[in-house]
Amino acid sequence: MVKNHHFAKSVSDAGWIQVRRFLEYKAACAGKRVVAIPPHYNTNQLRSRCGVYVQKSLLVRTPICPECDLVLDRDHNDALNVLQVGLKLDQHSRAEEKQAEARPSGGT
């Protein structure tokens, strides 16, 4: 069905929704949280140590940062960036939850 361009997007989306639900369920059982990183974060061009954007082609697997000389496989670097973004988003989400709990209820 994914080869059919009419159904491909909805089938692919449904698969990722199931994966996310399963992750959220397992995380809740372990007392953890799942944080989804929005796709607009361009984590693969950002160097995880210094925060410099380094343009590179897909053929370059282990780029060297011109600023801090960091040498990491692109997947490892991307994973570190996703972790950093996820921790920031989770911290922001927890702060919003605390603010919402602290607000007085407007009920009777």
N, C-alpha and C positions, 0 to 999 in steps of 0.2 A: 504493500500500500504506500510505502514511502516513495517509491519510484513514480507513483501517480502524483503529478504536481498539484492536483486539486485537493488531495488528502494529506500530502506530506507534512505540511505545517501543523495541522491539527493532530495528526498521529504522533509526530515528534514532541509536540507540546504536552500531549497526554502522557507520554512516557516519562518526561522530566517531572511532571506533576506527581506521578506515582513515586518516583525516586525521592522527591522532596518530602512527600508524606511519610514514606518509610523512614527516612533520616530523622524527621521530626519526632516520629513515634519512638524510635530507638533512643534518641537523645533525651526525650522526656523520661523514659524508663531509667536512664542513667543519671537523671538530674542535671542534664546539660541543655544547651540551647543550640539551635541551628540559625545561622545568619546568612541570608541570601545576599550575594554581592551583585548590585546592579551591573548590567553589561556595559554601561558607558564608562566604567573605570578601565582605563587602558593600562592594566597592570603589567603587560609584557614589554612595554617600552621603558618603564621606570626602573631605575637601579635601586635595589632594596636598601643599600647602605646609605647612600648620599642623597637619593631622591632626584637625581638627574635623569632627564629623558634622553635615551640613546636610540636613534633610529638604526634599525638593522633589518636585513632581509631575513626571510624564513630559513635560508640556507645556513646562516650563522647560528650554531648551536651553543657556543660558549663565548659570548662577547666579553671584552675587557672594558671596564668603565674608564673613560678618559679623566675623570675627576678624582676617583678614589682607588683606582686600579683593582676594583673588585672583579674577580673571575669566578663566575658561577654559571652552571648550565642554565639555559633560559627557562626551563621548566621549574627548576629549584628556585630561581629568582622570582618567577611569577608566583609560586606557592607562598613565598615569604611576603610578597606584596598583598596577595589575597588575604593572608592571615592578618596583616596590619590593618587593612581596610575593614575586615570583619570585626576585629577587636574595637576599632573606633566606632563603627556602626552599632555594635552591641552596647558599648559604654553610653552612647548617645540615647539608645532605646531605653536602657535601664534608668537613665536620668529623667527621661520623659515619663516613664512609669511612676517613678517616685514623686514627681511633680503632680501627676494626676491623682495619686493616692492622698497627697497632702491637701489638695483642694477641698474646701468644705462642700458637702453635697447640698444641692439646692432643693432637696425634697422636704416634705413636711414631717 
